[in-house]
């Protein structure tokens, strides 16, 4: 029982703390059983972290857009605590390549929240090295101190373990899959859970992620967890998170001023800082991307696009290849393997159009096609909803997605629109440039204009 045992609370048999802050009376019962000497110091004062998460729930869509997640995309957050039985040690190395290869890049977004002790115990360089392939395939690593709360508010599904982040996600009604969890057969101090604790109850209530199966099985498990989830599934766990939700600021201030022997300030209520809106961080895939396209209609031009990041030689092809009219490979200019550029059908770059180092887009696209004779399209993504494309025939066009009904920018990676154009030109002929494209990615239909761009 981490934090409630005598070795954490007593010094020479006496309590270390003047006050031991608890969020729920059930913790007091366990504290009394585990360390009765510290029980008189207990104070029920709620959970400010949980209160900030609850206050941020109305802003969920903003947090999603900050992570580049559109309304028709699903955000999968991976969470690992600091433990030999945490997700990082138990399942994450197998999960990451499966997620990249099974989840279509334009229908899902993945993010990782790792315990601070993972970063500081192993070192940021080592952790980045472990996650490098997944990050190049589109995984975003979320700050373990600043933005993890926003990530679980934004998530459609959390794949986690017995850490507090996974528990918070369940408590606010997010679907949870347990990729790792200590069992009664585990041994070691960091592997044993108090069976009476709320975290142990989460292990009994949440579904476990099954091991490797047929291609597509991981996606099916994630979709099933989301589609069949009842919002009140973990209501009992939420009730155990805090017995006084929304009141922690007032209770903690009262406690602290009481310990100081001072009267509380009388000029206003005790308030917590709201969770800040994170910086915009869309997916930028520098790993090669397998793309499958299918023509759905010609008036207007409608093209279905399915993109999968490549993570290794054994990536499953899946059903997208069977349904496709054509397939091609898109490679970011900053790929780790420059040899892939020589055989790429589409070469992509992200950056502002006025970047003096490599731009403008007209010059860069011409340079790329001259350098790589087998490349059909050079694509400069210079905004969240737009890109400049040069075809092998030399035509320079601007692709721009129309905003949604609410006026907000389409957040699908514009490289997907360029791949749709590639599929159209392959099937319809190099001279059949449309003026509009309807690009279909999963359930989303993106209205994309095709305009001649100034050279």
Secondary structure as UniProt FT lines:
FT   TURN            2..4
FT   HELIX           6..9
FT   STRAND          10..11
FT   TURN            12..13
FT   STRAND          14..15
FT   STRAND          20..22
FT   HELIX           25..34
FT   HELIX           36..39
FT   TURN            40..41
FT   STRAND          42..44
FT   HELIX           48..56
FT   HELIX           57..59
FT   HELIX           60..66
FT   TURN            67..68
FT   TURN            71..72
FT   STRAND          74..80
FT   TURN            84..85
FT   HELIX           88..92
FT   HELIX           93..102
FT   TURN            105..107
FT   STRAND          108..114
FT   HELIX           116..122
FT   HELIX           124..136
FT   TURN            137..138
FT   STRAND          140..142
FT   TURN            144..147
FT   HELIX           148..154
FT   STRAND          157..160
FT   HELIX           164..171
FT   TURN            172..173
FT   STRAND          175..178
FT   TURN            184..185
FT   HELIX           189..191
FT   TURN            195..196
FT   HELIX           198..205
FT   STRAND          207..208
FT   TURN            215..216
FT   HELIX           217..227
FT   TURN            231..234
FT   HELIX           235..241
FT   TURN            245..246
FT   HELIX           248..260
FT   STRAND          289..298
FT   TURN            299..300
FT   STRAND          301..309
FT   TURN            313..314
FT   HELIX           320..323
FT   STRAND          326..332
FT   TURN            333..334
FT   HELIX           338..343
FT   STRAND          346..350
FT   TURN            353..354
FT   TURN            356..358
FT   HELIX           361..371
FT   TURN            373..374
FT   STRAND          377..383
FT   TURN            384..385
FT   STRAND          386..391
FT   TURN            392..393
FT   STRAND          396..401
FT   TURN            405..406
FT   HELIX           415..428
FT   TURN            430..431
FT   STRAND          436..441
FT   TURN            442..443
FT   STRAND          444..452
//
